[in-house]
Amino acid sequence: MSGQNPKYLSIVLAAGAIFALALGARQAQPLFIGSLNSHTGIGYATISLAFGVAQLMWGVAQPVAGAVADRWGPRRVMIAGAALLAAANAATPFSGNAIVLTLLIGVAAAVGAGAIGPALLISAANRWIPEAKRSVAAGIINAGGSFGQFTIIPLAQLLIGIAGWQPAMVILGVVGLAAVPLVMVLTQGASTPRGVALREAIRDPSFLLLNAGFFTCGFHVAFIATHLPGVVALCQLPASVSAWSLSIIGLFNIMGSLWIGRVLQRRRMKYALAAIYFARALLILAFVFAPKTQAAFFLFAAGIGFTYLSTVPPTAGLVAKLRGARYLATLFGIVMLSHQVGGFLGAWLGGKAFEATRSYDWLWWADIMLCLLAALVQLPIREARLVPAAAPARRLSAHAQA
């Protein structure tokens, strides 16, 4: 973003900070699973179902919030989302049964986070960002979410140790309200577009293939985010290993997000996505066979973190390339819904698998197979070829397809 109007940078940083608060708060929630289970006595599988519903509802919320924002503007939608996420987190310690817990974590917190999720944030920022800089801006916004994971998860763990899990979760909710003034910065002077191009999108094979790949991304991201503390406990390692592993994922998310934003200026997005999914398959395969030491968890977290959210900028970029940027909030919201359907299955089936087998082994193998499938389905996507910036204008063609 160097050399651009300083307003662009403030917009991008505001969007990144909002995503930091939203993603950090959501990714810190699994630290409270053990305490919630002891407090409510509803069982690990039931709590996993609540987290699975949260993955699904985060996805459902994004196209709905995007459509509302496309019609009436994003400011009200995003402020309501930030307030709902904060209130749900603050109220969760007072839940006493499965229904209330599912409504708070599975519905309210997830819907609130979806309303300030990447679909709306990238779309709102793109109103101000020149087209040539949008991939870099998306990378910065995505890195903001990763920074939130890197900072808020250790903060939550520290608060649990100092004040106890219930005050810690209330404080986590209060911290989330800091998103409200940032939304005001991001949405200053936002215009209100009209209409939604849904029918054409769902008939586009490339759009459907993009959804299929992102479904897989959601499956293993949610499985790892929700059940890594359980994997650590199964390996008889300290709880701090899970907190630091999740934090390391967030740290390397930042690096991966910034890296992919630069890569997309020189490489086609579908090939970048295919490479990321294939790399994840190799990382998970290596972790399955590695001895489960503290170092192994940290190295796995670093590797998987680098690829964790680096799928978002190329996916959002492909949606804009395939269907145009005007309705990006709605259409990328639909892609995020596909992601979160996979997320629901990853979070829920992780708990079901553990209760049935006392192991997560078959989920790891499912992750590997789905990663390989996701890599393959990116290749037929019809993305225009990149033309070097110095090439004569006559070589530019909107019809140059893969």
C-alpha angles and dihedrals in degrees: 000000000000116000093024131114107290088233089069091057094048090050093050093046091049090052091047092050092051090051089048091058094043099045094039091054093048096045091049092058096083089063087071098051096098093048092046090051092051092045098048102025091213097131137253096268092053092050089048088054090053089052090046090053087050091057090050095045092048086059095044091050096056102063090039092049089043093053091048091047091048088055104038105014132268102260100081092040094052096044090051090049094051092049093047093050092049093048094047093051092048092049098045096086089061095055113115106183144028096266095053092043092051092048093050102040100021099043117010100040092040095048091047091050090046091056089058094036129124095275094064095033096054092041093050092047092048090065087073104031123089112242093245091059100043097097090052090046091050089051091052092048090049090049088054090061090050091050088055091053091048094051107029098049094057089043090054091048090050092049091050089055094046105037106012130257098283098054088041092058092046090052089048088057094049092050089056091066088074086081092072099074089042090056088055090057094046097048101042109141094355115173126224116238122198135227135013127248097211102134094057092045097054090050092054110098091204091055090050092049089051089053091050092054093047090050087063091047090055093049097058098033091056093043092053095041093049103036106030089094087054092049090051091050091048088055089052094241125141119276089242088070091065093047092049092044092054089046092051089051087056093048094051090043086067092054093045093048094050091044094052091049089061095041092056090062088065106025135055112259097230092057091048090053093047090051093049094051092046091050090052091054090054093047093051091046090053091049093051091058097037121099107259100244129144090257091052091054092048093048091048090049091052093049098042090042092058089059097030103097098005086100092070102072095048091043093050089044092053091050089054092046094048100040106014131257099264096084097029094127092058099037096043086046088060090051089050089052089058088049091053095047084061088044092055091054093045094051096041099041090048089063093042092050093050094049091048100043106012085235140086094212100114091049090056090053091047087052091054094049093046091049091054091048091049091052092053098049092057093065099071093050109121102234121164113250119254116251119203112255092239094054118115115266092243089069092061111099131169088207098060099117135177 
